[in-house]
């Protein structure tokens, strides 16, 4: 009976170790793929203001040659 509990404790410790490693690797994977900067600098352009480019739906400096800046 004493041997059984030793094996049970070893198995539980191994399961806990596996779960901890799995969770830490999952967190590491998710953290490495996180974007820390908005795509196309959208946030910065909205703070600066500028003209609304209706072609892209974003504010910019008004220099897009294919963009349109007034509603038709």
OpenMM code with the backbone's topology and positions (N, CA, C; nanometers):
from openmm import Vec3, app, unit

residues = "UNK UNK UNK UNK UNK UNK UNK UNK UNK UNK UNK UNK UNK UNK UNK UNK UNK UNK UNK UNK UNK UNK UNK UNK UNK UNK UNK UNK UNK UNK UNK UNK UNK UNK UNK UNK UNK UNK UNK UNK UNK UNK UNK UNK UNK UNK UNK UNK UNK UNK UNK UNK UNK UNK UNK UNK UNK UNK UNK UNK UNK UNK UNK UNK UNK UNK UNK UNK UNK UNK UNK UNK".split()
positions = [
    Vec3(0.0829, -0.1192, 0.0000),
    Vec3(0.0000, 0.0000, 0.0000),
    Vec3(0.0873, 0.1255, 0.0000),
    Vec3(0.1973, 0.1207, 0.0761),
    Vec3(0.2867, 0.2346, 0.0839),
    Vec3(0.3495, 0.2636, -0.0522),
    Vec3(0.3815, 0.1561, -0.1272),
    Vec3(0.4374, 0.1708, -0.2613),
    Vec3(0.3381, 0.2380, -0.3560),
    Vec3(0.2118, 0.2016, -0.3389),
    Vec3(0.1066, 0.2588, -0.4239),
    Vec3(0.1006, 0.4108, -0.4078),
    Vec3(0.1060, 0.4597, -0.2843),
    Vec3(0.0997, 0.6033, -0.2600),
    Vec3(0.2236, 0.6751, -0.3115),
    Vec3(0.3390, 0.6090, -0.3044),
    Vec3(0.4605, 0.6687, -0.3599),
    Vec3(0.4459, 0.6881, -0.5102),
    Vec3(0.3944, 0.5855, -0.5770),
    Vec3(0.3739, 0.5939, -0.7218),
    Vec3(0.2665, 0.6969, -0.7564),
    Vec3(0.1652, 0.7036, -0.6734),
    Vec3(0.0583, 0.8006, -0.6960),
    Vec3(0.1108, 0.9435, -0.6822),
    Vec3(0.1909, 0.9689, -0.5821),
    Vec3(0.2484, 1.1025, -0.5619),
    Vec3(0.3407, 1.1372, -0.6784),
    Vec3(0.4231, 1.0418, -0.7233),
    Vec3(0.5121, 1.0660, -0.8369),
    Vec3(0.4315, 1.0977, -0.9629),
    Vec3(0.3227, 1.0241, -0.9828),
    Vec3(0.2395, 1.0483, -1.1004),
    Vec3(0.1726, 1.1855, -1.0930),
    Vec3(0.1256, 1.2234, -0.9755),
    Vec3(0.0630, 1.3544, -0.9594),
    Vec3(0.1632, 1.4669, -0.9815),
    Vec3(0.2839, 1.4516, -0.9290),
    Vec3(0.3866, 1.5527, -0.9497),
    Vec3(0.4240, 1.5643, -1.0970),
    Vec3(0.4312, 1.4521, -1.1663),
    Vec3(0.4610, 1.4550, -1.3095),
    Vec3(0.3491, 1.5239, -1.3865),
    Vec3(0.2241, 1.4984, -1.3490),
    Vec3(0.1106, 1.5622, -1.4157),
    Vec3(0.1107, 1.7128, -1.3903),
    Vec3(0.1417, 1.7528, -1.2672),
    Vec3(0.1473, 1.8958, -1.2352),
    Vec3(0.2601, 1.9624, -1.3125),
    Vec3(0.3759, 1.8976, -1.3200),
    Vec3(0.4890, 1.9522, -1.3946),
    Vec3(0.4529, 1.9672, -1.5428),
    Vec3(0.3862, 1.8660, -1.5993),
    Vec3(0.3448, 1.8727, -1.7389),
    Vec3(0.2489, 1.9895, -1.7624),
    Vec3(0.1528, 2.0058, -1.6729),
    Vec3(0.0551, 2.1140, -1.6879),
    Vec3(0.1227, 2.2500, -1.6781),
    Vec3(0.2176, 2.2648, -1.5869),
    Vec3(0.2870, 2.3933, -1.5717),
    Vec3(0.3693, 2.4256, -1.6959),
    Vec3(0.4410, 2.3276, -1.7495),
    Vec3(0.5208, 2.3504, -1.8694),
    Vec3(0.4298, 2.3830, -1.9873),
    Vec3(0.3195, 2.3100, -1.9996),
    Vec3(0.2260, 2.3339, -2.1095),
    Vec3(0.1692, 2.4759, -2.1022),
    Vec3(0.1264, 2.5181, -1.9847),
    Vec3(0.0693, 2.6521, -1.9703),
    Vec3(0.1738, 2.7611, -1.9940),
    Vec3(0.2942, 2.7417, -1.9454),
    Vec3(0.3972, 2.8438, -1.9663),
    Vec3(0.4336, 2.8549, -2.1140),
    Vec3(0.4391, 2.7431, -2.1845),
    Vec3(0.4678, 2.7479, -2.3284),
    Vec3(0.3521, 2.8116, -2.4052),
    Vec3(0.2295, 2.7866, -2.3634),
    Vec3(0.1141, 2.8485, -2.4296),
    Vec3(0.1161, 2.9994, -2.4105),
    Vec3(0.1472, 3.0444, -2.2911),
    Vec3(0.1562, 3.1884, -2.2643),
    Vec3(0.2695, 3.2497, -2.3445),
    Vec3(0.3841, 3.1811, -2.3511),
    Vec3(0.4980, 3.2312, -2.4286),
    Vec3(0.4616, 3.2438, -2.5763),
    Vec3(0.3910, 3.1443, -2.6301),
    Vec3(0.3508, 3.1479, -2.7704),
    Vec3(0.2547, 3.2634, -2.7971),
    Vec3(0.1573, 3.2817, -2.7099),
    Vec3(0.0614, 3.3900, -2.7292),
    Vec3(0.1274, 3.5262, -2.7140),
    Vec3(0.2183, 3.5387, -2.6207),
    Vec3(0.2862, 3.6668, -2.5988),
    Vec3(0.3786, 3.7009, -2.7143),
    Vec3(0.4386, 3.6021, -2.7764),
    Vec3(0.5305, 3.6302, -2.8868),
    Vec3(0.4567, 3.6739, -3.0121),
    Vec3(0.3301, 3.6369, -3.0258),
    Vec3(0.2557, 3.6742, -3.1456),
    Vec3(0.1720, 3.8005, -3.1262),
    Vec3(0.1754, 3.8602, -3.0085),
    Vec3(0.0965, 3.9806, -2.9812),
    Vec3(0.1549, 4.1000, -3.0561),
    Vec3(0.0667, 4.1800, -3.1147),
    Vec3(0.1102, 4.3018, -3.1826),
    Vec3(0.1167, 4.4143, -3.0803),
    Vec3(0.2288, 4.4819, -3.0755),
    Vec3(0.2424, 4.5919, -2.9808),
    Vec3(0.2240, 4.7268, -3.0470),
    Vec3(0.2077, 4.7313, -3.1785),
    Vec3(0.1933, 4.8564, -3.2517),
    Vec3(0.0771, 4.8413, -3.3494),
    Vec3(-0.0139, 4.9362, -3.3579),
    Vec3(-0.1253, 4.9237, -3.4516),
    Vec3(-0.0758, 4.9147, -3.5959),
    Vec3(-0.1467, 4.8366, -3.6759),
    Vec3(-0.1105, 4.8199, -3.8160),
    Vec3(-0.1270, 4.9517, -3.8907),
    Vec3(-0.0356, 4.9824, -3.9782),
    Vec3(-0.0376, 5.1023, -4.0626),
    Vec3(-0.0396, 5.2311, -3.9807),
    Vec3(0.0031, 5.2237, -3.8561),
    Vec3(0.0099, 5.3423, -3.7701),
    Vec3(-0.1254, 5.4131, -3.7617),
    Vec3(-0.2335, 5.3357, -3.7538),
    Vec3(-0.3687, 5.3921, -3.7535),
    Vec3(-0.3917, 5.4833, -3.6342),
    Vec3(-0.3455, 5.4428, -3.5187),
    Vec3(-0.3700, 5.5202, -3.3978),
    Vec3(-0.3032, 5.6562, -3.4054),
    Vec3(-0.1799, 5.6616, -3.4520),
    Vec3(-0.1070, 5.7873, -3.4613),
    Vec3(-0.1754, 5.8823, -3.5607),
    Vec3(-0.2204, 5.8308, -3.6744),
    Vec3(-0.2864, 5.9164, -3.7725),
    Vec3(-0.4180, 5.9727, -3.7179),
    Vec3(-0.4896, 5.8962, -3.6377),
    Vec3(-0.6155, 5.9477, -3.5854),
    Vec3(-0.5915, 6.0561, -3.4809),
    Vec3(-0.4806, 6.0502, -3.4072),
    Vec3(-0.4495, 6.1556, -3.3107),
    Vec3(-0.4069, 6.2838, -3.3809),
    Vec3(-0.3312, 6.2699, -3.4870),
    Vec3(-0.2838, 6.3878, -3.5585),
    Vec3(-0.3946, 6.4562, -3.6349),
    Vec3(-0.4991, 6.3836, -3.6662),
    Vec3(-0.6066, 6.4404, -3.7465),
    Vec3(-0.5769, 6.4199, -3.8927),
    Vec3(-0.5941, 6.5220, -3.9730),
    Vec3(-0.5706, 6.5088, -4.1152),
    Vec3(-0.7008, 6.5001, -4.1893),
    Vec3(-0.6903, 6.4671, -4.3156),
    Vec3(-0.8083, 6.4589, -4.4009),
    Vec3(-0.8570, 6.3149, -4.4055),
    Vec3(-0.9890, 6.2978, -4.4067),
    Vec3(-1.0473, 6.1649, -4.4151),
    Vec3(-1.0370, 6.1164, -4.5578),
    Vec3(-0.9641, 6.0089, -4.5796),
    Vec3(-0.9539, 5.9457, -4.7110),
    Vec3(-1.0668, 5.8452, -4.7204),
    Vec3(-1.1694, 5.8753, -4.8007),
    Vec3(-1.2874, 5.7897, -4.8085),
    Vec3(-1.2593, 5.6608, -4.8844),
    Vec3(-1.1512, 5.6558, -4.9611),
    Vec3(-1.1144, 5.5324, -5.0306),
    Vec3(-1.0668, 5.4284, -4.9293),
    Vec3(-0.9850, 5.4689, -4.8330),
    Vec3(-0.9319, 5.3757, -4.7342),
    Vec3(-1.0117, 5.3747, -4.6050),
    Vec3(-1.0899, 5.4792, -4.5803),
    Vec3(-1.1663, 5.4883, -4.4569),
    Vec3(-1.0817, 5.5309, -4.3386),
    Vec3(-0.9649, 5.5936, -4.3645),
    Vec3(-0.8732, 5.6344, -4.2583),
    Vec3(-0.8344, 5.7802, -4.2774),
    Vec3(-0.7871, 5.8409, -4.1695),
    Vec3(-0.7328, 5.9758, -4.1785),
    Vec3(-0.5891, 5.9675, -4.2274),
    Vec3(-0.5512, 6.0578, -4.3172),
    Vec3(-0.4110, 6.0659, -4.3588),
    Vec3(-0.3775, 6.2109, -4.3908),
    Vec3(-0.2587, 6.2323, -4.4438),
    Vec3(-0.2118, 6.3697, -4.4664),
    Vec3(-0.2633, 6.4292, -4.5972),
    Vec3(-0.3475, 6.3597, -4.6717),
    Vec3(-0.4059, 6.4136, -4.7938),
    Vec3(-0.3192, 6.3978, -4.9164),
    Vec3(-0.2194, 6.3115, -4.9110),
    Vec3(-0.1279, 6.2984, -5.0239),
    Vec3(-0.1471, 6.1702, -5.1028),
    Vec3(-0.2530, 6.0947, -5.0780),
    Vec3(-0.2783, 5.9709, -5.1526),
    Vec3(-0.3304, 6.0070, -5.2912),
    Vec3(-0.2569, 5.9774, -5.3988),
    Vec3(-0.3008, 6.0175, -5.5318),
    Vec3(-0.4283, 5.9462, -5.5781),
    Vec3(-0.4545, 5.8265, -5.5253),
    Vec3(-0.5749, 5.7537, -5.5659),
    Vec3(-0.6898, 5.7750, -5.4687),
    Vec3(-0.6656, 5.8476, -5.3602),
    Vec3(-0.7692, 5.8663, -5.2594),
    Vec3(-0.8625, 5.9802, -5.2939),
    Vec3(-0.9804, 5.9821, -5.2306),
    Vec3(-1.0685, 6.0970, -5.2433),
    Vec3(-1.1006, 6.1460, -5.1042),
    Vec3(-1.1049, 6.2780, -5.0925),
    Vec3(-1.1091, 6.3415, -4.9609),
    Vec3(-1.2366, 6.4170, -4.9334),
    Vec3(-1.3295, 6.4190, -5.0256),
    Vec3(-1.4591, 6.4815, -5.0019),
    Vec3(-1.5661, 6.3829, -5.0442),
    Vec3(-1.6761, 6.3835, -4.9734),
    Vec3(-1.7869, 6.2954, -5.0120),
    Vec3(-1.8499, 6.3485, -5.1401),
    Vec3(-1.8865, 6.2570, -5.2274),
    Vec3(-1.9508, 6.2973, -5.3534),
    Vec3(-2.0982, 6.3209, -5.3342),
] * unit.nanometer
topology = app.Topology()
chain = topology.addChain("A")
for resn in residues:
    res = topology.addResidue(resn, chain)
    for name in ("N", "CA", "C"):
        topology.addAtom(name, app.Element.getBySymbol(name[0]), res)
